């Protein structure tokens, strides 16, 4: 049930029979599966998750201490839904779409009281509505009937709700209205407002799912260059504690070329969400120059919030993402982390005394993960346009063990795998994405875009880098045994080239004003400069120049400064010319 409708009359009352953490059982409650109920004297929000005879099981989205048998349970008769409309951008919600800033103002404290609710969007604020249809026009579900300037970056498109029949427009309003006022009327009596509702566990209808052919440009060299993600694709970032999952996801949220970003902090520490809240209003969007928060919706369900709300926050986020997808936007959804979501499901499942699966997770873990990731994709929309949702889920395997159930079930679903490595993190190599374990299944379908928009030899240059890194990995085993000096000269030189690939290209400083974002052209040129060093170095080696003289040229160390150079085009041109000149003078 949407909180905008919480004042509706209650269908039927029940009585609490037992309380076990976030799980409450009630009797004499006339309810259906997934109905929203209000539990106890304080009216704590909950959701029906099991019905057996006269016994109804409810998961409560708030702390249940002090709630006891005999207290009332009120059924709303509606499923858990979100309020959709202008005002969601630049907002911060909890797991059931309660705006945290509104609740703080309501209570006068940063600590939330139980049973306090607020609509997901401001029902009193007036928005300037500009119609895009006229009387007599025929409209169908999903068609845009008007536009509202939601933020300086986002134009909010008011659509015919997908569960409407559609028809001929009989009247259209223009001017300032609240989200609940009618702006368009149809000949069948249907009235269209700027406010919609949608159940979070039900995917919003869309047209045909298409094969993604355009990359989500992240501005991170290792991801764009080696393991790209498509717009409408799915990716997982598993890694142990301290390996940089959150910073990597925050970098994607800051710099990816998505139109909309929905960032879900699911069971993570509060200070990590604080960084997002503090940084995003100050940082400019690289595409528009406007503040990043103007295109961002945050869902903060931190580790100190009730565990059951973690289970719903993922669905809340994906439903908001689908709504903006239906407007024709490319949406990027960051879920940090799906492991905490799975742990919430495990706790609820154990309270229900269900048969456990591997490591105590519910047997339906794989199905739940699939259901979530399947809502991503590039779609042909009901109104004929196109929109996409790209989902990036962080996974926090205990002890960095990728064989645990959440990681393994996620890997069966997603097509891009960015494996974070604790050893790389300990060596201060960030992003600590292990290039030997990571992969992307989108490479082939995205190569035409890179070829057309960046460089004609993009795929060949990338494959050269992959081959060098693979060869280095094989040679390192020999180096560990006999030392680098025992290798043939050409292999010594290969190790030196691979070192520059790792240190100058794969490493990237998220805290540096310049290096934090690397456009595709710069990513390609930096790789090209290292390839120039490789080609010139091997020509010198073939001419009889010793490897130590080749690696001692003054221009080579400058490769490590390419990422932080402000005038990077001139800097890379200079390095390439210097490398050619200095190496050719050796023979």
Helices and strands as residue ranges (DSSP letters): G 3-5, E 12-20, E 23-27, E 35-39, E 44-52, E 55-60, E 72-79, E 81-84, E 91-93, H 100-107, E 127-131, E 138-139, E 144-149, E 155-159, E 167-172, E 175-177, E 182-186, E 191-193, E 196-199, E 209-210, H 221-225, E 234-238, H 245-255, E 260-266, H 270-280, G 292-295, E 296-301, H 307-325, E 330-336, H 338-351, G 358-360, H 365-373, E 377-380, E 386-395, G 398-400, H 405-411, E 416-417, H 422-426, E 439-440, H 443-453, H 458-482, G 484-486, H 489-500, I 501-506, H 520-542, H 547-551, G 556-561, H 568-584
